[in-house]
Amino acid sequence: MNIIEATKKALKEDKAISSYKINFNTVYFVPKGDGSLWLVVDSENNVAMSEYGWPASWNPKATDFLNEDWQIVDYDKTAIKNAIDGVS
């Protein structure tokens, strides 16, 4: 599916998305809030952190929007919560 459909479904179902062209099932992109923040989680449920000590965010490229291989995937919500809570 395309990234727009995948994002809508992920937000509705509280899941992440992954693409075969972007390391499917090794990197998950988790939309948070209204979808303006994307957290990056690896297959071991580690949240990518920025150099400033808060969760890193993903900014899709134009080519990411053209991919039609986006899938909805589950992720460890505790890992996300712990990363976000550690910053607050």
Secondary structure, DSSP 8 states (H G I E B T S, - for coil): --HHHHHHHHHHHT-EEEEGGG-TTTEEEEEETTTTEEEEEETT--B-B-TTSSB-B----HHHHH---EEEE---HHHHHHHHHTT-
